[in-house]
Amino acid sequence: MDYTEAAKQELPFEGEFFLARNKKYEELIFFVHFFGGSKKQLLRHIKLVNSLGYDAFAFHLKGNHRDLFSLRLPISSKNKFGAKHTYADQIETLLNLIPGKKIIFSFSNPCASAIEAMARRRCSDTIAMICDSGPTARFLPSAYNLYTHEYKVKLLPVRLLLTPLLSMGWSPFLHRDIHADLAQFPEGFKILSIRGWKDLLIPPNHIDEVFDPHTQIDWTKLSLPECGHLTGLRDFKEDYAPAVESFLAKVATPL
């Protein structure tokens, strides 16, 4: 698929194409950034896949941490409450607008939003997925860890107050709905799950609980023993990059 003309068009959510100088594969790598992040924070990953010969696409998820506590209720097109589901709306919208086959590359808990969007579309043109540092099957501990280790809220009572508020604002289902979504993925659908053993936000076993029940999915792990949350490519490129390259080459279509 040639995205040269598509790259000239204005897409929602500040969607932007990053075209490879030497394109070698048909599929587009569709990036979904982590909660509270931005497409700019994925430039290291975008440059990696561009260097491997893949066009890429990234955008800004609309709705950040502060929005969860605003008066604007996050209600999705499916009448579900929570940022997880409104994120899925945004991802679904962009997947519908961008032609051609796509490989999803998502990060942390928004991986669950990407899974929801893909399930809505029956994975119609998304042929594979990479999940880095998520999603978790246990959202409450993940939210508590976020306030403890990422936002560094010192007072325990404040952390205990904010954790359920963030969790409900994310989704009242607390990721229990992931299993119904993954059950709709086709037989043999390939997923690469990247995790760091020293991840203080989402432990690897909480990620395993997401994928283990779904035997129809062909999923593999890249385990990085010394890695934390989302730091694999930055700190362990010698392990991270070859694993991503190998996975993509197995699922992509050479030109």
C-alpha positions in Angstrom: 0.0 0.0 0.0 1.4 3.4 -1.0 0.6 6.0 1.7 2.3 8.9 0.0 -1.1 10.6 -0.9 -2.7 9.5 2.3 0.1 11.2 4.3 -1.0 14.6 2.8 -4.5 14.4 4.2 -5.5 15.7 7.6 -6.6 12.9 9.9 -8.3 13.0 13.3 -6.4 13.0 16.6 -3.3 14.5 15.0 -2.8 11.4 13.0 0.5 11.3 11.2 2.3 9.0 8.7 6.0 8.3 9.0 7.1 6.8 5.8 10.1 4.5 5.4 12.8 5.8 3.1 13.3 2.2 1.8 9.9 0.5 2.1 10.2 -3.3 2.1 6.9 -4.5 3.4 3.2 -4.0 2.6 1.9 -3.6 6.1 1.7 -0.3 8.0 2.8 -0.3 11.7 0.0 1.4 13.6 1.2 2.8 16.9 -0.9 3.3 20.0 1.0 5.2 22.7 0.8 4.7 26.5 -1.5 6.4 28.9 -0.5 10.0 29.4 2.0 9.8 26.5 2.1 11.2 23.0 3.2 10.2 19.5 6.4 12.1 20.0 7.4 9.7 22.8 7.3 6.9 20.3 9.8 8.3 17.9 12.5 5.8 18.9 10.1 3.0 18.0 8.9 4.7 14.8 12.5 5.1 13.7 13.2 1.4 14.4 10.3 0.1 12.2 11.1 2.7 9.5 14.7 1.4 9.4 13.4 -2.1 8.9 11.4 -1.0 5.9 7.9 -0.4 7.4 5.7 2.7 7.0 4.3 3.8 10.4 1.4 5.8 11.7 0.9 7.5 15.1 -1.6 9.8 16.7 -2.6 11.4 20.0 -5.0 9.6 22.2 -7.6 12.3 23.2 -8.3 12.2 27.0 -5.5 12.3 29.5 -5.1 11.7 33.3 -6.8 15.0 34.2 -9.7 14.4 31.9 -10.7 11.4 33.9 -11.6 13.7 36.8 -13.3 16.4 34.7 -17.0 17.0 34.3 -16.9 15.6 30.7 -18.0 12.0 31.0 -16.0 9.6 28.8 -18.9 7.7 27.1 -18.0 5.6 24.1 -19.9 5.1 20.9 -21.0 1.7 22.3 -22.4 3.5 25.4 -19.6 2.3 27.7 -18.2 4.5 30.3 -14.5 5.0 30.6 -11.4 6.2 28.8 -10.5 2.7 27.7 -13.6 2.6 25.6 -13.3 6.2 24.2 -9.7 5.3 23.3 -11.1 2.3 21.4 -13.4 4.7 19.5 -10.4 6.7 18.4 -8.4 3.7 17.3 -11.4 2.2 15.5 -12.0 5.5 13.7 -8.5 5.7 12.4 -8.3 2.0 11.5 -11.4 2.6 9.4 -9.9 5.6 7.7 -6.5 4.1 6.8 -6.6 1.6 4.0 -4.5 -1.5 3.7 -3.2 -4.1 6.1 -1.9 -3.0 9.5 0.1 -4.3 12.4 -0.7 -2.8 15.8 2.2 -1.8 18.1 0.7 -0.7 21.4 2.0 0.2 24.9 0.9 -0.4 28.5 -2.8 -0.4 29.3 -4.0 1.3 26.1 -3.1 -2.1 24.6 -6.6 -3.1 26.0 -8.2 -0.3 24.0 -6.5 -1.4 20.9 -7.7 -5.0 21.5 -11.2 -3.7 21.9 -11.1 -1.7 18.7 -9.7 -4.7 16.8 -12.4 -7.0 18.2 -15.1 -4.6 17.1 -13.7 -4.8 13.6 -13.1 -8.6 13.8 -9.5 -8.0 13.0 -10.5 -7.3 9.5 -7.3 -5.8 8.3 -5.1 -6.0 11.4 -2.9 -9.0 10.9 -0.8 -9.1 14.0 -0.1 -7.2 17.2 2.8 -6.2 19.5 2.1 -5.3 23.1 4.8 -3.6 25.1 4.5 -3.6 28.9 0.8 -4.4 29.0 -2.1 -4.8 29.2 -2.7 -5.9 32.8 -5.4 -8.3 33.8 -5.5 -6.6 37.3 -6.2 -2.9 36.8 -6.5 -1.9 40.4 -3.0 -2.9 41.3 -1.8 -1.3 38.1 -3.4 2.0 39.0 -2.0 1.9 42.6 1.4 1.2 41.2 1.1 4.2 38.8 0.5 6.6 41.6 3.2 5.0 43.7 6.1 4.6 41.2 5.2 6.9 38.3 3.4 9.9 39.8 5.1 9.4 43.2 2.2 10.3 45.4 3.8 10.1 48.8 0.7 10.0 51.1 -0.8 6.5 51.3 -4.4 7.8 52.0 -4.2 9.9 48.8 -3.0 6.9 46.8 -5.8 4.8 48.2 -8.3 7.4 47.2 -7.0 8.0 43.7 -6.6 4.4 42.8 -10.4 3.5 42.5 -11.2 6.9 41.0 -8.6 6.3 38.2 -9.8 2.7 37.8 -13.4 3.5 37.4 -12.6 6.4 35.1 -10.6 4.0 33.0 -13.3 1.4 32.9 -15.8 -0.1 35.4 -15.0 -3.5 33.8 -11.5 -3.3 35.2 -10.3 -5.2 32.1 -12.5 -8.2 32.7 -13.9 -7.4 29.2 -10.6 -8.1 27.5 -11.4 -11.8 27.5 -14.6 -11.4 25.5 -12.6 -9.2 23.0 -9.7 -11.6 22.6 -12.2 -14.5 22.1 -13.2 -12.8 18.9 -9.6 -12.9 17.5 -9.1 -15.4 14.7 -7.4 -18.7 15.0 -3.6 -18.4 14.9 -3.6 -14.6 15.3 0.0 -13.6 16.2 0.9 -11.4 19.2 4.3 -10.5 20.6 4.1 -9.6 24.3 7.1 -7.7 25.5 7.6 -7.4 29.3 10.3 -6.4 31.8 10.8 -8.5 34.9 11.5 -5.3 36.9 8.3 -3.6 35.7 6.9 -1.8 38.8 3.6 -0.9 37.2 2.5 -4.1 35.5 4.2 -7.4 36.5 4.7 -10.0 33.8 2.3 -12.5 35.4 -0.5 -10.0 35.3 0.1 -9.7 31.5 0.2 -13.5 31.2 -3.3 -13.7 32.8 -4.6 -11.7 29.8 -3.4 -14.0 27.1 -3.1 -17.4 28.7 -6.8 -18.3 28.5 -7.0 -17.7 24.8 -5.5 -20.9 23.2 -6.6 -19.9 19.7 -4.1 -17.0 19.7 -0.5 -17.7 18.7 1.3 -15.5 21.2 4.9 -15.3 22.2 6.9 -13.5 24.9 10.0 -11.3 24.8 11.2 -11.3 28.4 13.7 -8.7 29.5 15.0 -9.6 33.0 16.5 -6.2 33.8 13.9 -4.1 32.1 11.3 -1.8 33.7 8.1 -0.4 32.4 8.3 0.7 28.7 12.1 0.9 28.7 13.0 -2.1 26.6 14.0 -0.4 23.4 15.8 2.4 25.2 17.8 0.3 27.6 18.0 -3.1 25.9 18.0 -2.4 22.2 20.3 -5.4 21.5 17.6 -7.8 22.7 14.5 -5.7 21.8 15.2 -4.7 18.2 16.1 -8.2 16.8 13.0 -9.7 18.5 10.7 -7.1 17.0 12.4 -7.4 13.6 12.0 -11.2 13.6 8.4 -11.1 14.7 7.4 -8.5 12.0 9.3 -10.4 9.3 7.2 -13.5 10.1 3.8 -11.8 9.8 4.5 -9.1 7.1 4.3 -9.3 3.3 7.5 -8.4 1.5 7.2 -6.1 -1.5 
